[in-house]
């Protein structure tokens, strides 16, 4: 079997860096001939892989891209919009694996989350599909957590309230959140922090600093340190943000269901967390499911889910971004029945690293699925 030529674009950004790290950890480069593309540093040295340093190729060269059997891009939606169709028109017949949302809802695209929808992925390859796109990070993490219930066809509807981290917005946003925190700290004296008297003067001063015109907000457009931002992505004009709209549209597409089969809505909130998205989900099930059955169903679905029993000690120590960040485990907990006319309506909290299962991991797994199938 000839070694596949795999082009990687956008490998320097946050998602691309995590993708590269994971590919190295899993020895993915051993079975491919990798070429690294750049939109800004053509000819410069690329990353060192298996002791060999590559030279960066022009990411806008259709001829160079057309030599690839598979292209993985984390370069963003604008790059996808400018290059994908041009490459197809150029005669390229390879496979495109994309982290960006630009082509997610394209009828040619299969949204990839193989622990949840492997059958759909296999079916797409079988039917000649060539376009594979990672899903929205908060939706993919919730579906990873609830995969067992999905496989059992138990979910009637979901209200998903997300708590999304700064790194979900990009590297500049992570730096800005940390800079906001540093700005507040810099403007406080040790006496103000340690004073045993009333805490009110300290609270008032911090509130003033958070609302100061000197606080860096050019990326978020608002303070996030000590606050939340109750809107993510563009305004659709009907009360929904684009991020909230993705919930229902992508859930049903990932699961291969007709539009609106599982109604999904909620609010998407940016919180002052560095890494990991959490989601508080209210869901109506098609029958009663007690905690023991739920735990078994969730845990048996795939190896990357971790059920956390619904008690204070376990929840506080294990069901947090601080605990889960940097791991491939998606935490699922706080499962309880809600007092709503005795209907089977439950609450649950999912927590997962959106740079891993929410972004990079489905891409590298899709690459390996293709390598085994084509």
DAPE-V944798 format. One line per field, one symbol per residue. ss: DSSP state (A for helix, B for strand, O for the rest). phi: phi as a letter, one per 30 degrees, with the letter a starting at -180 (. if undefined). Layout:
# DAPE-V944798
ss->???
phi->???
This chain:
# DAPE-V944798
ss->OOOBBBBBBOOOOAAAAAAAAAAAAOOAAAABBBBBBBOOOOOOBBBBBOOBBBBOBBOOOAAAAAOOOBBBBOOOAAAAAAAAAAAAAOOOOOBBBBOOOOOOOOOOBBBBOAAAAAAAAAAAAAOOOOBBBBOOAAAAAAAAAOAAAAAOOOBBBBBBBBBBOAAAOOAAAAAAAAAAAAAAAAOOOAAAAAOOOOOAAAAAAAAAAAOOOOOOOOOOOOOOOOOOBOOOOOBOOOOOBAAAAAAAAAAAAAOOOOOOOOBBBOOBBBOOOOOOBBBBBBBBBOOOOOAAAAAAAAAAAOOOBBBOOOOAAAAAAAOOAAAAOOOOOBBBBBBBBOOOOOOOBBBBBBBBOOOAAAAAAAAAAAAAAAAAAO
phi->.ddddbcbciddddddddededddechdddcbccbccbdbbeiddcdcbhiccdcdcddcdddddddddbbcbbdjdddeddcddeddddjdbdcccbdddececddddcdcaddcbedddedddedjdbcbbddedddddddddcedddddhccdabccccccddddckddddeddddddddddecccedddceddedeedddddddddcdddddbdddiadcdiabbdabidcdicjcdddddeedededdedicdeiecdbblbcbdbdcdbjccbcccbccdadbdddddeddddddadccbdcedbdddddcccbeedceicddcdbahdadcdbhhddcbcaccbadddcddadddddddedddddcc
